[in-house]
Amino acid sequence: MSQAADEARIDAMHGFSSSEAGQLAEFERLNQVFTAIYEGASEDPPLRSSLQALRELFDAKHATLILRPATAQNAGAIINSDTVNLATSESYRTHFHALDPFVDLPDGQVVTPEELMGSSWQRSMFYRQFLEPVQVGHLIGADLHLDSGVLCRFRVSRDMHAAPFSENDKLIARMVLPHIKRALQLHVRLDDLSNEHQLFAGTLNRLQLGTISIARDGTVIDLNPEAQRIVGEHDGLLLRAQHLSADSATERRELQRVLRQALEDRPRSGPSVIDSLSISRPSGRGKLCLVVRTVPRGLRPDSQQSAAAVVFLRDPEAIRMQGANEVVRRLFNFTRMEAALALLLADGLTLDEAAEKLGVRRNTARTYLRFIFCKTGVTRQTLLVRMLLNNIVSLA
């Protein structure tokens, strides 16, 4: 805590009795621990930094969290305060966790080993071979079963020459446990969201759909790999002073108008499509296709780090990755050649252009197209393209 904060706390306590001042100090100490616990929800591993605050709260030697699936037989993920020797932690992970009798505690109840085992605790092999050599004499703990199916073991230890844990210590532990449980559940949710984000980002990359995130002031704050590739070619769509631009003056003005509208008309919930436009390329290649969507405002104020709009970007001439070919084959039972032809048609090529790109005769390509029609149930090329776009190609 800073000196200014200490002085403010002391000033606030003037006028209180010594017992009231003590209660305020204890409340402030607990509040700092709760803050550390919730800040630790976003850490990986979770709550690592808060364990030092918990260790100090209990005047303990160590504070430990063990996270594992409820049915797992291994030690699980062990998160310790920074006072634990790495060799000691590893020896528990590889050997002593199987000997630990202080496990499978009543859900959410704070207990000591003596309460569960009596005098047999100090005669146990785990106590004599693991705890005594590292000078641990007293333990307090609780098990928490999270909604995600993860079991959390919370353990706090004291030196063998220290005082045993008191009823007041157990009371404080019972106050802390619900916050530890909520913070861990928040961590699981944040981890799920991160995994979903990576999954969706990977899908966009495989489908060769570029995404460009735009901040409230119009600056570009993030480009996925496909967008980086397209912008890096300097062919129609440009990045100037961290702002999206276009080679053509007319298209540049239209792009600026669309982006300005997206940034000004942000909804409170549910992203909406502002507009779509195409950007011509001086090289003569096919036009780039852009769709602009707003990002809901949410509760967090706008900043340079938060996206206010997203531009979805597609290069119709990009060579589709093998993964997309496999998806089309499985969805429609196409052969590899049929899938390749269908994807080229969806990219805007004519049948003649697709045949040339595949290195086959036009009549051969027409035969493949008839097979494609039979398998999809459509009878016209335009309907085929629409079906493919609706199923897998366009996510915007």
Buried (B, 14 or more C-beta within 10 A) or exposed (E): EEEEEEEEBEEEBEEEEEEEBEEBEEEBEBEBBBEBBBBBBBBEEBBBBBBBBBBBBBEBBBBBBBBBEEEEEEBBBBBBBEEBEEEBBEBBBEEBBEEBBBBEBEEEBBBBBBEBBEEEBBEBEBBEEBBEEBEBBBBBBBBBEBEBEBBBBBBBBBBEEBEEBEEEBBEBBEEBBEBBBBBBBBBBEBBEEEEEEEEEEEBBBBBBBBBBBBBBEBEBBBBBEBBBBBBEBEBBBBBEEEBBBBBBEEBBEBBBEBBEBBBEEBEEEEBBEBBEBBBBBEEEBBBBBBBBBBBEBEEEEBEEEBBBBBBBBBBBBBEBEEEBBEBBBEBBEBEEBBBBBBBBBBBBBEBEBBBBBBEBEEEBBBEBBEBBBEBBEBEEBEEBBEBBEEBBBBEB
